[in-house]
Structure formats: C-alpha cells, structure tokens
Amino acid sequence: MIEEAKKEREKAAERSFTYANEVEKVHANLYQKALDNLGKLPEADYYVCSVCGYTCENEPPDRCPVCNAVKKAFFKVD
C-alpha cells in the first residue's frame, strides 16, 4: 500500500501507511516482550502518540521516533 500511494503521489496516504507500518513493529515488540516475560514484568505506564499511535513504556520521548510529534502529543493509557 505504501508503494501504491507513492506511485499515485498520495502523500497523506503514504504517510499514514508508513506510520502504521512502523508503529505495528513497535507493538509487536511490546507484545513479544510481554509474552517472553509473562508474569515477570513490573507494572508500567504506557503512552501513545495521538498522531501516529506509537506506544512506549514509562515515559514519552521528547519527540515521537515515528512521526516527530512533540511530547505533549502523547497520552497516558489508563
């Protein structure tokens, strides 16, 4: 879909698909970490970028590594 959006010069679609692709890699890593350490991980807060969906543990970064949004774009998952 990313390549198709590039061919069609659909910048918004290309950006959206690229963000989704990168964010799903992060989600897969978080899920794998949880599975590999089932019942052993300390409780953690999770923060999600409201622009692209990037998810991180404990503290949001100053800038989102996927979309470059500022720290205040993150919200804590309750």
C-alpha positions, 0 to 999 in steps of 0.5 A: 500500500505504501508503494501504491500511494507513492506511485499515485503521489498520495502523500497523506496516504503514504504517510499514514501507511508508513506510520502504521507500518512502523508503529505495528513493529513497535507493538509487536515488540511490546507484545513479544516482550510481554509474552517472553516475560509473562508474569515477570514484568513490573507494572508500567505506564504506557503512552501513545502518540495521538498522531501516529499511535506509537506506544512506549513504556514509562515515559514519552520521548521528547519527540515521537521516533515515528512521526516527530510529534512533540511530547505533549502529543502523547497520552497516558493509557489508563 
